């Protein structure tokens, strides 16, 4: 689990409810947690925005992604399994560009998204998160 001090520099996928034009955009957090609910996110072309942590998604831990995918390997189409494994490999990269590609791949398919992304407030432990074990 991430700590709030690790937030600056974290890549996020935006899913704001009230700004559909920002849905599925990728940004970078540039602040620590503000008022226990919001952060400042930099979008290269759009500048910076203040968004609630409930509207942001981050990549899950690469090992967690791979483990969950391997448990369900026979229950999903091969192409989803391959995409999930590729996301876990890219998410583990030291290069920001490869982590961006991982997020781009994650957002293309809802099933891949479910295995590879997590809402930021859940990642930070700021709200209760119930996940069914696979």
C-alpha positions, 0 to 999 in steps of 0.5 A: 500500500502506498503512503501519502508521502509517495504520491507526488510523481504517481501516474493516475488515470482520471475518472471524474464524474462531473468532467467527462472530457477528462475521463480516461486521461492520464496525469501525474500527481504533483502534490501530497494529499490535500484535506484528506480527499484531494490532490493536484494532478498535472495533465501535460496539455491541460495544466493542473487540476485539483481532483478527489482521490475517489476519481483517480485510479493507479496501477495495482502492484505488479505482483498482485496483478500477475498472481490474480491473473494466474489464479483466473487464467482458465476463466478468461479469454487468452487475449485478456490474460496476455494483456494483464500479464503485459500490464504487470510487466510494464507496471514494474518498469523503472521507465515512466513511458512504459508505465503510461503504456501499462495504463493505456492498455488497462483502460482499453478493456473493462476486464483488464482494468478490473485486474490491473487498476485500483482506486487511489483512495482504496490504495491509500486505505482512506476508505473501506474497500471490499474485494472478493478473493478470486 
